[in-house]
Amino acid sequence: MTNHLFSPYEIKGLQLKNRVVMAPMCQYSVTARDGKPNEWHYVHYLSRAIGGAALIIMEMTDVEPDGRITDFDLGIWSDDHIPAFARIIDGVHAHGAKIGIQIAHAGRKAEDAKEPVAPSAIPYPGSRYKMPRALTVDEVNQMVQLYADAARRAVQAGVDMIELHGAHGYLIHQFQSLLPTNAKMRMEKT
Ligand SMILES: Cc1cc2nc3c(=O)[nH]c(=O)nc-3n(C[C@H](O)[C@H](O)[C@H](O)COP(=O)(O)O)c2cc1C
């Protein structure tokens, strides 16, 4: 099963030096208030590159401030965010790893948003979740543009791949499923 773990792999032209991929993991770092990755994230990601992972996927990074699960999460909603991501990406590349980003919006699971948005005005189960406001059709179209802008900034920062977060009960998933979250996932914050 693990015979090939340390052999190279190619997926859609992306050359990986081995099969070790680090999944995106929100850091909820209290030092990040403006969505920009900081020293915490720099050390977190570079140390995995130094450790030998072939591909590192940066944590859920949101397309607008109120798309964050908490105010301590990363975002890429303005061009001002690009340099902080580029610094980490350059550092990871310097240590021989590839790096991607997970672009997202928490929708009705945005805990610190004054008024979260969602496909419909139905709250996520649990006392810490607020009643969301239903997005209008125009706002849904604007949301698509926010994802596109975020993707463009990630490419400008130098990412090797982009993952769109369509799971765990966040905005894209909310459009796909009536269930509050993936039935298999019982984690409160993922
Ligand atoms: C602290 C923590 C933060 C996480 N944040 C994210 C995230 O930002 N995006 C995501 O898709 N999954 C997130 N997850 C889920 C993991 O990426 C991964 O899917 C999960 O740990 C299961 O991985 P496994 O199937 O390799 O064991 C998080 C998990 C943990 C433990």
The ligand as a Tripos MOL2 file, in Angstrom:
@<TRIPOS>MOLECULE
LIG
   31    33     1     0     0
SMALL
NO_CHARGES

@<TRIPOS>ATOM
      1 C1         -7.3700   21.5820   12.9520 C.3       1 LIG1
      2 C2         -8.0140   21.1390   11.6740 C.ar      1 LIG1
      3 C3         -8.3480   22.0950   10.7320 C.ar      1 LIG1
      4 C4         -8.9260   21.7140    9.5070 C.ar      1 LIG1
      5 N1         -9.1980   22.6650    8.5660 N.ar      1 LIG1
      6 C5         -9.6340   22.2660    7.3530 C.ar      1 LIG1
      7 C6         -9.7340   23.1870    6.2940 C.ar      1 LIG1
      8 O1         -9.3640   24.3590    6.4050 O.2       1 LIG1
      9 N2        -10.2380   22.7320    5.1200 N.ar      1 LIG1
     10 C7        -10.6050   21.4150    4.9400 C.ar      1 LIG1
     11 O2        -11.0620   21.0430    3.8570 O.2       1 LIG1
     12 N3        -10.4600   20.5230    5.9000 N.ar      1 LIG1
     13 C8         -9.9770   20.9080    7.0920 C.ar      1 LIG1
     14 N4         -9.7670   19.9810    8.0560 N.ar      1 LIG1
     15 C9         -9.9610   18.5710    7.7060 C.3       1 LIG1
     16 C10        -8.6400   17.9910    7.2300 C.3       1 LIG1
     17 O3         -8.1250   18.6940    6.1310 O.3       1 LIG1
     18 C11        -8.7710   16.5250    6.8210 C.3       1 LIG1
     19 O4         -9.7040   16.4130    5.7900 O.3       1 LIG1
     20 C12        -9.2020   15.7090    7.9720 C.3       1 LIG1
     21 O5         -8.3140   15.9300    9.0310 O.3       1 LIG1
     22 C13        -9.2200   14.1850    7.5810 C.3       1 LIG1
     23 O6         -8.0020   13.8630    7.0000 O.3       1 LIG1
     24 P1         -7.6290   12.3550    6.7210 P.3       1 LIG1
     25 O7         -8.7690   11.7920    5.9430 O.co2     1 LIG1
     26 O8         -6.3560   12.4280    5.9330 O.co2     1 LIG1
     27 O9         -7.4450   11.7370    8.0670 O.co2     1 LIG1
     28 C14        -9.1970   20.3370    9.2590 C.ar      1 LIG1
     29 C15        -8.8380   19.3900   10.2200 C.ar      1 LIG1
     30 C16        -8.2550   19.7780   11.3910 C.ar      1 LIG1
     31 C17        -7.8520   18.7050   12.3840 C.3       1 LIG1
@<TRIPOS>BOND
     1     1     2 1
     2     2     3 ar
     3     2    30 ar
     4     3     4 ar
     5     4     5 ar
     6     4    28 ar
     7     5     6 ar
     8     6     7 ar
     9     6    13 1
    10     7     8 2
    11     7     9 ar
    12     9    10 ar
    13    10    11 2
    14    10    12 ar
    15    12    13 ar
    16    13    14 ar
    17    14    15 1
    18    14    28 ar
    19    15    16 1
    20    16    17 1
    21    16    18 1
    22    18    19 1
    23    18    20 1
    24    20    21 1
    25    20    22 1
    26    22    23 1
    27    23    24 1
    28    24    25 2
    29    24    26 1
    30    24    27 1
    31    28    29 ar
    32    29    30 ar
    33    30    31 1
@<TRIPOS>SUBSTRUCTURE
     1 LIG1         1 GROUP 0 **** ****
